[in-house]
Amino acid sequence: MRRETLLLLASTLVLRGAGFTADSARGARLFETLSCVQCHSVNGKGGTAGPDLGRMLDRGFTPATLAATMWNHAPGMWAAMRDRQITAGELDQQAARDLMAFFYAARFFEKPGDAGRGKRAFQGLGCAGCHAVQASSGWEALADPIALVDAMWNHRAQMQSAAASKGVPFPELSAQDLTDMLVYLRNQPGPREQTGVFRIEAAGAGDAIFQSAGCAKCHQTVNTLALSVQGKTLTEIAAEMWNHAPLMAAAGAPAVSLAPGQMRDLIGAFWAAKFFEDAGRPAAGSRVFANKNCAACHNDATSGAPHLPVAGREFDGAAMISVLWRHGPGMLDRMKTKGIEWPRFDGAQMADLIAYLSAAKP
């Protein structure tokens, strides 16, 4: 499969946050060079031994859930690679982040939506009174989640005025409403062919925009806001920003519109840095570590496995994927000699385990 073809199938996502960068264009290339494409297809292009990943949309993955899914799939994947004599390349933590960005660009992290509900919401909430579905083919917000957040923020003052002039209440959107409407609109003839574009960079201007837009009056600091949205998708954040408008108006806060590019910088400051982190529970993660027999190797100096947890080392979903890819086959062999079954995790268990591994203090 040609690299250029795969790049066209993927959205382009660039994430830059504290201590990391992630780029879905690089992730798309990794999807090919790591030989994923030999078994998995993307929108019908690629191998057929595994599921078509381009069609696994609206799955509601979190970084930890994706790491857990890959972990559970690993023994079968390695066996299939041996049968096909496939040798995969290196996947360090940076590459794992790029690969996860590729999956984010393919909408793996969006919540499940329903086009039928979306049509009813689009009409019932009054959107159809101003916005023609036929014009949706040109809506940038359908292809770029950052553009969606930007549009929901900058459009709210205009919508408040329109609602007031018609004597109707300002429509409140749940995250599910917005997700359903996006699925409905993306399935229209024009948007269906759109190639997503999703770029975000944590520029130095993010903190300054946080102050100038008045965010600090309620959220105090960028980190405070970051913690409040940790684990949320950009669709969920877009809905929250929309619903925030009446509260701001009631508090007398001005409806500050952001210039082009400012929302991207702002989201880079308060969202990107927490993207790979899930809100797990260290105490529950300690139990997962014990129940999954991790200690049988990682607390046994004779096993050759590193001691865990390690004080001062932080883990996230991308780190777990990298560890799995680089050390998993050897780990599986050692577990077989000890008669230990390969551990499998659900998303919550993986999030808790990550939190436990990251909690050890220097």
C-alpha positions in Angstrom: 0.0 0.0 0.0 1.4 3.4 -0.9 2.2 5.7 1.9 0.5 8.6 0.2 -2.7 6.7 0.0 -2.7 5.9 3.7 -2.0 9.5 4.6 -5.0 10.6 2.6 -7.2 8.2 4.5 -6.1 9.6 7.9 -6.8 12.9 9.4 -3.8 15.0 10.2 -3.3 15.6 14.0 -0.4 17.3 15.6 -0.3 17.5 19.4 2.3 19.3 21.3 2.1 19.5 25.0 4.3 19.5 28.1 7.0 16.9 27.4 5.5 15.4 24.2 4.7 15.8 20.6 2.3 13.6 18.6 1.6 13.7 14.9 -0.9 11.6 13.1 1.0 12.0 9.8 4.0 10.3 11.4 1.5 7.8 12.9 0.1 7.0 9.5 3.6 6.2 8.2 4.3 4.1 11.3 1.1 2.2 10.6 2.8 1.1 7.4 6.4 0.7 8.4 5.5 -1.3 11.5 3.6 -3.7 9.2 0.2 -3.0 10.8 -1.1 -2.5 7.3 -0.3 -6.1 6.3 -3.0 -7.4 8.5 -5.3 -4.4 9.1 -6.9 -2.2 6.5 -8.0 1.4 6.7 -11.3 2.1 4.9 -10.8 -1.0 2.7 -7.1 -0.4 1.9 -4.7 -2.9 3.4 -4.7 -6.4 4.8 -7.8 -8.4 5.6 -6.5 -10.7 8.4 -7.5 -8.2 11.1 -10.5 -5.8 11.3 -10.7 -2.6 9.2 -9.6 0.0 11.6 -10.9 2.9 9.5 -14.4 1.6 10.1 -14.1 1.3 13.8 -15.5 4.8 14.3 -17.3 6.3 17.3 -15.9 3.6 19.7 -15.4 5.8 22.7 -11.8 4.7 23.3 -9.6 6.4 25.9 -5.8 6.2 25.7 -6.0 3.5 28.5 -8.7 1.6 26.7 -6.7 1.6 23.5 -3.7 0.4 25.3 -5.7 -2.4 27.0 -7.2 -3.4 23.6 -3.7 -3.7 22.1 -2.5 -5.6 25.1 -5.3 -8.1 25.0 -4.7 -8.5 21.2 -1.0 -8.9 21.5 -0.4 -12.7 21.7 -2.7 -13.3 18.7 -1.0 -10.5 16.8 2.5 -11.9 17.5 1.4 -15.4 16.4 -0.1 -14.0 13.2 3.1 -12.1 12.5 5.2 -15.2 13.0 3.0 -17.2 10.6 3.4 -14.4 8.0 7.1 -13.9 8.8 6.5 -10.3 9.5 9.2 -8.4 11.4 7.9 -5.2 12.9 10.0 -2.2 13.5 10.8 -0.3 16.7 8.0 1.5 18.6 9.4 3.8 21.3 7.2 6.0 23.4 7.3 8.9 20.9 6.3 6.6 18.1 3.5 5.2 20.3 2.2 8.7 20.8 2.3 9.3 17.0 0.4 6.1 16.4 -2.2 7.0 19.0 -2.5 10.4 17.3 -3.3 8.5 14.1 -6.0 6.6 15.9 -7.4 9.9 17.4 -7.5 11.4 13.9 -9.6 8.4 12.8 -12.1 9.3 15.5 -11.4 6.3 17.7 -11.8 8.5 20.8 -15.2 9.9 20.0 -18.2 8.6 21.9 -20.7 6.4 20.0 -23.3 8.4 18.1 -26.5 7.8 16.1 -27.4 9.6 12.9 -31.1 9.2 13.5 -30.9 10.8 16.9 -28.6 13.5 15.4 -31.2 14.4 12.8 -33.9 14.7 15.4 -31.6 16.8 17.6 -30.6 19.1 14.7 -34.2 19.8 14.0 -35.6 19.8 17.5 -33.0 22.1 19.0 -33.6 24.7 16.3 -30.3 24.3 14.4 -32.2 23.6 11.1 -33.9 27.0 11.5 -30.6 28.8 10.6 -28.3 26.1 9.2 -29.1 24.2 6.0 -27.9 20.6 5.9 -27.2 21.0 2.2 -24.5 23.5 3.1 -22.7 21.2 5.5 -20.2 20.0 2.9 -18.2 23.1 3.5 -18.2 23.1 7.3 -14.7 22.9 8.5 -15.9 21.9 12.0 -17.0 18.5 10.6 -13.5 17.6 9.7 -11.5 19.4 12.4 -12.4 19.0 16.1 -10.5 22.1 17.0 -12.5 24.1 14.4 -15.6 22.6 16.0 -14.7 23.9 19.5 -13.8 27.2 17.9 -17.1 27.5 16.1 -19.1 26.6 19.2 -17.3 29.2 21.2 -17.4 32.1 18.7 -20.9 31.3 17.5 -22.6 31.4 20.9 -23.0 35.2 21.2 -24.7 35.3 17.7 -26.9 32.4 18.7 -27.9 34.0 22.0 -29.0 37.2 20.1 -30.9 35.1 17.5 -32.7 33.1 20.3 -33.6 36.3 22.1 -35.0 37.9 19.0 -37.2 34.9 18.4 -38.3 34.7 22.0 -37.0 31.2 22.4 -34.6 29.9 25.1 -30.9 29.4 24.2 -30.6 25.7 23.3 -28.6 23.6 25.7 -26.6 20.8 24.2 -25.5 17.6 25.8 -22.3 16.0 24.6 -24.5 13.2 23.2 -26.6 15.7 21.3 -23.6 17.1 19.6 -22.0 13.7 19.0 -25.2 12.5 17.3 -25.5 15.6 15.2 -21.9 15.2 14.0 -22.5 11.6 13.0 -25.7 12.8 11.1 -23.9 15.6 9.4 -20.8 13.7 8.5 -22.9 11.1 6.8 -24.3 13.6 4.3 -23.0 13.2 0.8 -20.5 16.0 0.8 -19.0 15.7 4.3 -18.6 11.9 3.9 -15.8 12.5 1.4 -14.0 15.1 3.5 -10.5 14.4 4.6 -10.1 15.4 8.3 -7.5 17.9 9.3 -6.6 18.1 12.9 -3.5 20.1 14.0 -2.8 21.3 17.5 0.4 22.8 18.9 1.0 24.0 22.4 2.3 27.5 21.6 3.5 29.9 24.2 0.5 32.1 23.4 -1.9 29.6 25.1 -1.3 31.1 28.6 -1.7 34.6 27.4 -5.0 33.8 25.6 -6.2 32.1 28.8 -5.8 35.5 30.5 -7.1 37.8 27.7 -10.2 35.7 27.1 -11.2 35.9 30.7 -10.8 32.2 31.5 -8.7 33.0 34.6 -11.7 34.7 36.3 -13.3 31.4 36.9 -10.7 28.7 36.2 -7.8 30.4 38.0 -5.0 28.6 36.1 -4.5 26.7 32.9 -3.6 23.6 35.0 -6.9 23.9 37.0 -8.8 23.9 33.7 -6.7 21.0 32.4 -7.6 18.9 35.4 -11.3 19.6 35.0 -11.4 18.4 31.4 -9.0 15.5 31.7 -10.3 12.4 29.9 -12.8 14.4 27.9 -13.0 14.4 24.1 -13.0 17.7 22.2 -16.6 17.1 21.2 -17.5 17.0 24.9 -15.5 20.2 25.5 -17.2 21.9 22.5 -20.6 21.1 24.1 -19.5 22.4 27.5 -18.2 25.7 25.9 -21.6 26.1 24.2 -23.5 25.6 27.4 -21.1 27.9 29.3 -22.5 31.0 27.4 -25.6 31.7 29.5 -23.6 31.2 32.7 -21.0 33.8 31.5 -23.8 36.2 30.5 -25.5 35.8 33.9 -22.2 36.6 35.6 -21.6 39.7 33.5 -18.6 38.2 31.7 -18.1 39.6 28.2 -18.5 37.2 25.3 -14.9 37.3 24.0 -14.5 35.9 20.5 -11.1 34.3 19.7 -9.2 35.2 16.6 -8.2 32.5 14.1 -5.6 30.2 15.6 -6.2 31.3 19.2 -8.5 28.4 20.1 -5.9 26.0 18.8 -3.3 27.6 21.0 -5.6 27.6 24.0 -6.6 24.0 23.7 -3.0 23.1 23.2 -2.3 24.7 26.6 -5.1 23.1 28.7 -6.0 19.9 26.8 -3.1 18.5 24.9 -0.8 18.0 27.9 -3.4 15.7 29.5 -4.5 13.9 26.4 -2.6 10.6 27.1 -3.5 10.6 30.8 -6.6 8.8 32.1 -8.0 9.5 35.5 -7.1 6.2 37.1 -7.0 5.3 40.8 -3.6 4.3 42.2 -5.1 2.2 45.0 -7.3 0.2 42.6 -4.2 -0.1 40.3 -2.3 -1.7 43.1 -4.9 -4.4 43.3 -4.8 -4.9 39.5 -1.0 -5.2 39.7 -1.4 -8.0 42.3 -4.4 -9.7 40.7 -2.9 -9.9 37.3 0.3 -11.4 38.7 2.5 -8.6 37.6 4.5 -8.9 40.8 5.5 -12.5 39.9 8.1 -11.0 37.5 8.4 -7.4 38.4 9.1 -8.0 42.0 11.4 -11.0 41.4 15.0 -10.0 40.8 15.8 -13.3 39.2 13.2 -12.8 36.4 15.1 -10.2 34.5 12.1 -7.9 34.5 12.5 -4.4 35.9 11.2 -3.7 39.4 7.8 -1.8 39.3 6.7 0.7 40.3 9.8 2.9 39.8 9.9 6.1 41.8 9.7 9.2 39.6 8.8 7.4 36.4 5.4 8.4 34.9 3.4 6.1 32.6 0.5 6.8 30.3 -1.4 5.0 27.5 1.4 5.6 25.0 4.0 4.3 27.4 2.1 1.1 28.0 1.8 0.5 24.2 5.5 1.1 23.8 6.4 -1.3 26.6 4.1 -3.9 25.2 5.6 -3.6 21.7 9.2 -3.6 22.8 9.2 -6.1 25.6 5.9 -8.1 25.2 7.2 -11.1 23.3 9.9 -11.7 25.9 7.4 -11.1 28.6 5.1 -13.7 27.2 7.9 -16.3 27.0 8.9 -15.7 30.6 5.2 -16.0 31.7 4.9 -19.3 29.9 7.9 -20.7 31.8 6.3 -19.6 35.1 2.9 -21.0 34.1 1.3 -17.6 34.3 -1.6 -16.7 32.0 -1.2 -13.6 29.8 -3.0 -10.8 31.6 -6.0 -9.1 30.0 -7.4 -5.7 31.0 -10.4 -3.6 30.5 -10.0 0.1 30.1 -10.7 1.0 33.7 -8.2 -1.6 34.9 -5.5 -0.3 32.6 -6.2 3.3 33.7 -5.9 2.3 37.3 -2.7 0.3 36.7 -1.2 3.3 34.9 -2.1 5.5 37.8 -0.5 3.1 40.3 2.7 2.8 38.2 3.0 6.6 38.0 2.2 7.2 41.7 5.6 6.2 43.2 7.3 9.3 44.3 11.1 9.9 44.2 
